[in-house]
Amino acid sequence: MAIIKVIEVLANSEKSWEDATRNAVKQASKSVKNIRSAYVADQSVVVKDNDVTEFRVNLKISFEVK
C-alpha cells in the first residue's frame, strides 16, 4: 500500500502559467522525491500599467512517502 502526501507550493513566472508550474515542480523536486502529480489549484496574474507582468500558480504536489 502506498502512502501519498500532498504539499502546497506557490510559484511564479514572467512567461506563462505553464512555466510557473514547471518552475514549482523543478524547485520542489530538489527536496521532495517520488513526485507523482501536480494539481493546479489556482491561477492569478499581476497587472502593472494595464499589462500582465507575472503569472502565479498555486499547486498541490503529491508524492509517495517511502
Sequence and secondary structure as in RCSB ss.txt:
>XXXX:A:sequence
MAIIKVIEVLANSEKSWEDATRNAVKQASKSVKNIRSAYVADQSVVVKDNDVTEFRVNLKISFEVK
>XXXX:A:secstr
  EEEEEEEEEEESS HHHHHHHHHHHHTTT  SEEEEEEEEEEEEEETTEEEEEEEEEEEEEEE 
